[in-house]
Amino acid sequence: MTTTNTSHLQAGLPTSLTPARLARLAAQVAAGTRAQRVTTTSPYTGAPLADLPISTPGDVQDAFARARAAQAGWAATPVADRKRIMLRFHDLVLQRQEEALDLMQAESGKTRRDAFLEVSDIAITARYYARSARRLLSPKRRKGAIPMLTHTTELHHPKGVVTVISPWNYPLSMAASDAIPALMAGNAVVQKPDTQTALTALWALALMREAGLPPDVWQMVVGRGSSIGDALMAGGDYMMFTGSTASGRQIARDAGERLIGASLELGGKNAMVVLADADIEKAAAGAVAACFPSAGQLCVSIERLYVADEIHDAFVTAFADRARAMRLGAAYDFSMDMGSLTTPSQLETVSSHVDDAVSKGATVLAGGKARPDLGPLFYEPTILTDVTPEMTLFDHETFGPVVSVYRYRSADEAVAMANATPYGLNASVWGCNGTEARKVAARLHAGTVNVNEAFAAAWGSIDAPMGGMGDSGLGRRHGADGLLKYTEAQTVAHQRLQGFTPPSRVEHEQWARILTRAFKTLRALGVR
């Protein structure tokens, strides 16, 4: 495995991340002037990175009050004006991407390649919703109760103030991609990004305001969920959460108590199926791209890999060779294949899962150990075989650069094994016969399934819904659902001339017979 020492980074951060710039970003946190502070550290080196104010429950309540006051004016802003702001934001993200790339690497430890995918994602998302919002939100004629006599219109009104809780692993994508459609729908947003990667979220906020968004329409608070979680739930009219299944269950319960909607993208134990006719080298390269982006800290990355018996040995050899050849290290350029884990707790989880599996008989085909020589949180891309149900990582999400490989003898067996999990977020199928691969994909219990791709094909198909089944969550982001979930649907039905009550001088029994004949006629004519 090719590695790069991090000693050249010990002296500091990229020159773009000056103390003054970091302080300006931190100053956008909705917190009092005497707020307590928290210091984050860079995963690459463990050195101090950001000094952030901590929001109190009172600060959160104040943020919601300002957001609610600003939301009425924002909802009254024509969609065309919102579109112009969003397209300016799109342009700024692309123009100033070097700042974002530096921030994401400094806060999360990922490679620049993985960080650039987040820039791409936000550009695609901003452009899509900027140009789709008018169509999605425009009044729509619906078929009325009585043809030609009932004029029915479907309207969509913004929810009000949306609460967004975003995670640390994809700090730009998860911070901005959920706020964008909420804002385009006319809502205000109060958001809690994870403290570790709050600077990247605050960078997106700064660019959105520079693009023309009124200041109070999108606000950010920083703090532990145990401290400000109740205030975040109490203040919003809708909850968008990305995180663990355990936390998602609690949020769903709390949202149910308040009778507000919630969209939850939760955990996963994603499967990749390699069919017998797959191109081995392409599938092996695809497996590397599926398992190790952002050091495996990706909700849609692959942790279980099922390979047809006919090609199993050849595939595993090719996959392991590629994993061992990956360039692992810290560099603020595009030279590295995989970076660092983000937090000490994540390193502990990955290490404990691998150690537990090995102690119970799993075989390490590649990786299998931490690399403190590269930095405090580096762990090698790891491939395991002989993994059995008594091992923790067999069915628990590791959320790191670890994948277990299994063989199967038939497509039915592969589907059954892939579906043997309560999760259902993402999956991948590889095969040369596209028709057959798509048939297998349709049988997998997952909200998104990619054929001959890891996750980017489905995720990047922004016009289609993305989300989880089972323990992987509720609701969808992307597509029409990704915006309309932030609205209240309203039906306005205008009845003209005659309704369902009989006209004067017509008895109810006679009227029922008339309507019955009318319904039969409509049925015969094929009218819905």
Beta strands, then each sheet from edge to edge (+ up, - down):
strand 1: 3-4
strand 2: 37-41
strand 3: 48-53
strand 4: 140-142
strand 5: 150-158
strand 6: 161-166
strand 7: 188-193
strand 8: 218-220
strand 9: 238-242
strand 10: 261-265
strand 11: 270-274
strand 12: 302-308
strand 13: 328-329
strand 14: 363-366
strand 15: 382-385
strand 16: 402-408
strand 17: 426-430
strand 18: 448-451
strand 19: 473-474
strand 20: 487-495
sheet 1: 1+ 13+
sheet 2: 2+ 3-
sheet 3: 4+ 5- 20+
sheet 4: 8+ 7+ 6+ 9+ 10+ 19-
sheet 5: 14+ 15- 16- 12- 11- 17- 18-
end
